[in-house]
Amino acid sequence: MDYTQVLAAVSSAGEINFLYLVGLLALITWTLAWKGLGLWNSAKNGQKIWFVVILLFNTIGLLPILYHFFFRKRTQKGQELVEKHFPTKEAEEEPKRSL
């Protein structure tokens, strides 16, 4: 066996290991991002069952994605702020007269 064949075998195995590590890191990042978002929203909305399910089951982000788009409580904070700071005016008893 020639040394060039040994070097070629080692370098190709190193490339495969590098690609494997990059893919694994991308998968871990994807899973952690979606799991974090799902856990955050379920805790904020007080949905304990969803929190426990998302925490225990690792579904490569599929369960948190389903939760985020279909099952979480959606609040409209902007609408709440408008209603709080700008209450609706009651109808005036006397209509204004035009000039």
SULMORA-V192013 format. One record per residue. N is the residue number from 1. RES is the residue in one letter. PHI is phi in whole degrees, -180 to 180 (NA if undefined). PSI is psi in radians with two decimals (none if undefined). Layout:
# SULMORA-V192013
n: [N;N]
res: [RES;RES]
phi: [PHI;PHI]
psi: [PSI;PSI]
This chain:
# SULMORA-V192013
n: [1;2;3;4;5;6;7;8;9;10;11;12;13;14;15;16;17;18;19;20;21;22;23;24;25;26;27;28;29;30;31;32;33;34;35;36;37;38;39;40;41;42;43;44;45;46;47;48;49;50;51;52;53;54;55;56;57;58;59;60;61;62;63;64;65;66;67;68;69;70;71;72;73;74;75;76;77;78;79;80;81;82;83;84;85;86;87;88;89;90;91;92;93;94;95;96;97;98;99]
res: [M;D;Y;T;Q;V;L;A;A;V;S;S;A;G;E;I;N;F;L;Y;L;V;G;L;L;A;L;I;T;W;T;L;A;W;K;G;L;G;L;W;N;S;A;K;N;G;Q;K;I;W;F;V;V;I;L;L;F;N;T;I;G;L;L;P;I;L;Y;H;F;F;F;R;K;R;T;Q;K;G;Q;E;L;V;E;K;H;F;P;T;K;E;A;E;E;E;P;K;R;S;L]
phi: [NA;-84;-65;-67;-67;-65;-63;-65;-67;-68;-68;-69;-68;-66;-66;-65;-64;-64;-64;-62;-67;-64;-64;-65;-65;-65;-66;-64;-63;-58;-65;-66;-64;-70;-65;-62;-64;-66;-66;-61;-66;-67;-69;-65;-89;72;-96;-65;-63;-62;-60;-66;-64;-65;-67;-83;-101;-99;-115;56;88;-69;-64;-63;-66;-60;-62;-61;-92;-122;-116;-79;-80;-98;-113;-108;-65;-62;-65;-62;-64;-64;-66;-72;-90;-130;-65;-70;-86;-71;-65;-69;-70;-107;-69;-70;-94;-79;-77]
psi: [2.29;2.66;-0.48;-0.61;-0.67;-0.79;-0.68;-0.71;-0.71;-0.74;-0.68;-0.62;-0.63;-0.66;-0.70;-0.75;-0.69;-0.79;-0.65;-0.77;-0.70;-0.77;-0.71;-0.74;-0.67;-0.72;-0.72;-0.75;-0.79;-0.84;-0.78;-0.66;-0.86;-0.67;-0.73;-0.75;-0.75;-0.75;-0.71;-0.88;-0.72;-0.65;-0.72;-0.62;-0.02;0.46;1.49;-0.66;-0.80;-0.67;-0.84;-0.74;-0.80;-0.66;-0.72;-0.62;2.19;1.83;0.49;0.64;-0.10;-0.79;-0.79;-0.59;-0.79;-0.77;-0.82;-0.72;-0.37;-0.50;-0.18;2.73;2.21;2.19;2.57;1.55;-0.59;-0.75;-0.70;-0.73;-0.73;-0.78;-0.57;-0.81;-0.35;1.36;2.67;2.48;2.43;2.71;2.30;2.53;-0.76;2.21;2.59;2.46;2.41;2.71;none]
